[in-house]
Amino acid sequence: MHDPAQLIAFVTFSAVVAGTPGPSNALLTVVGARAGVRRGLPSLLGQVTGMGAMLFAITLGLGDVLLAHPLALQALKWGGAAMLCWIAWRIATAGHGGDAADAPAGFLGMAAFQWVNPKGWLVGVAAIATFLDRRAGGALGQAAVFAILFALVAFPSCLPWLAFGAALQRFLRTPRARRVLNGAMAALLVASTILLVWARL
């Protein structure tokens, strides 16, 4: 990006879409409450790396392939929504220890999760539609710049969700408190999934 105004716009866009509520940040809060900030950092790194990798792939043409095949896009959308709802159910019904064992966690789990997250696909397509510039060189170079910048901006934007979860640890000393948090995060996960899916119908 040679235009400073475009760079500022992209950084602002990345900070807003990465830091606002969504499925990934809801899960990150659960990770923070379960593991704390230090032990939750691999999950945060996996989340931002997965988001950057998805943006890279969409810029290189995966998004165009999906957009050209409506059935594949619909299958991805509904499959992702079903996966998110299943994860929400696992969180809501977690045992008294507060662990949602089947919820994504760790670097690889959170990185892989981004590929079934409807918000990630919407963000990627919106970013390319807005910022891809024919005058700025080939798709490969722009894809790398988009991915790296997005990941760098997303890290501090998503960190508060992990820290918020960790801050809740001192209030989660009873099974009832842990069930309330799990239920609230599961509800947020389902609500964000419904909003993201139905917005594209």
N, C-alpha and C positions, 0 to 999 in steps of 0.2 A: 504494500500500500504506500504509494508515493504522496498521496494527498493527506495532509494532516487532519483535515476535517473528516475524511472517510475513516481514518484510523480511530479518531475520537468517537465517531458514531458507532463503529464496530465494537470498541471496548465497552462503551455504554450499553449497547445491545446485549453483549455477552454477560455483563454484570447483572443486568436486570433479569434476563431469562434464566441464568444459572442460579440466582439467589432467591427467586420467587418460589412460593409453595408448589410442590409437585410430587410425583411418586418417589423420585430419587431422594429428595430432601426429607420426605417423611421417613423413609427407611434409614437415612443417615441419622435422624434424631433417635430412632430406636437403637441404632448401633452405639451412639453416644451414651444413651442411658444404660446400656448393657455393658459397655466396655470402657467408657471414658474417652477423653480426647486422645491421649497418647496411643492407646491400643486401638483406637478407631481411625487413626491416620491412614493405615493401608486401605481402608474402605473408602475414605475420602479421595485418596490418590487414584484408586480404581475407578471411582465415579467420574472424576474430571478427565482421566485418560480415556475412558470409554466414550465420553461425550466428544472429546477431541477426535478420536478415531472415527466415530460415526460422521462427524462433520467432514473429515477428510474423504471418507468413502462417498458421501453424498456429492461433494464437490467434483469428484472424479467421474461421477456418472451413475452411481448406484441409484440415486434418487430418480434420475431420468428413466432408468429401466423400470423401476417400480411404478412411476407415473404413467408409463406407456402400457402397463399391464394392470388394469384396474382390479382384476380378480386377485392378483398377487398382493396388491396394496390393501385390499379389503381383508384378505386372509391374515396379513401381518397385523393390521389394526385390531381385528377382533381376537386374534390369537394373543396379542400383547395384552389386550384388556382382560381376557380370561386369566392370563398368568398373573396380572396385577391383583385381580380380585381373589385368586387363590392365595397369593402371598398375604393379602390383607386378612383373609380368614385364618391363616396360620398364625399371624401376629395376634389377632383378637382372641384366639383360643389357646395361646401359649400357656404352659403350665405355671404353677405357683412360683417357679424360679425366675419367671419373667423372660425366659429365652424363647425366641421364635426360631427354632433350629433350622427351619426350611427357608427362612427369609435370607436374601442375599447378604453376604458380609464378606469382608476381606477384599483384597485387591482384585482377584479374578472374578469373584462373585458379583461385585458391584460394577466392574467393567463390562461383564457379559450382560448384566441387567439392563444396561442402557439400550441394548439392541431390541428389547421388547417394550421399551418405555415409549408410549405414544408422544409424550412431550418432546423427547429427543428428536424424533422424526420431524415433528412440526417445526421445531427450532431450526433443524438443519436445512429444511426446505426454505423456510423464511429467510435464513441467513444468505443462502445462495441466491435466492430471487432478489434480494436487496443489495448485496455487496459484490457479487461476481462481476468482474469488469473485463470486457473483451480487450480493452487497451492495456491491461496490466500483465499481459503475458499468458503463458499456457496454464491449463487447469491444474497441472501437477504442482507448480510453484505456488499458485494461489491456495490450493488445498492445504499445502504444508503450512503456509502463513496463517490461514484461518484456524487450523487445528491447534497450532502452538499457541497463538494468541488467546484463543478461546479457553484452552486448558489453564493458561497462566492466570487469566482473569477469573475463571470459575473457581479456582482453589480458594482464594479469600472470600469469594461470594458465598460459597457453600459451607465454609468453616463454621459460621455462626450456628448452623443447624446442628452440627456435631457437638459444638460447645453447649448449646441449649439442652441437648439430651444429657450431656455429662452433668450439667448444673442441676438437673432433676434427680440425680442419683441420691442425694441426701433426703429427698422426699419420698423415695421409693423403698422404704425399709419394710413395708408390709406387703403381703400378697395382694391385698385389695388395691393399694396404690399402684402397684405394677399392672394389675388388670385394667385399672382406669386409664393409665397411659397407653397400654397396648390397644385398648378399645378406641381411644381418641386417635391414635396414629393410624389404625386400620380404617376408621371412618374417613380420615383425611385422604388416605390412599385411594379409597373407593370413590370419594367425591371428586378428587382431581382426575381420576381415570374417566369417570362419566363425563365431566366437563370437556376433557380433551377429545374424547371419542365423538361425542354428539356435536361438537363444534365443527367437525369435518363431514357430517352427514349431509 
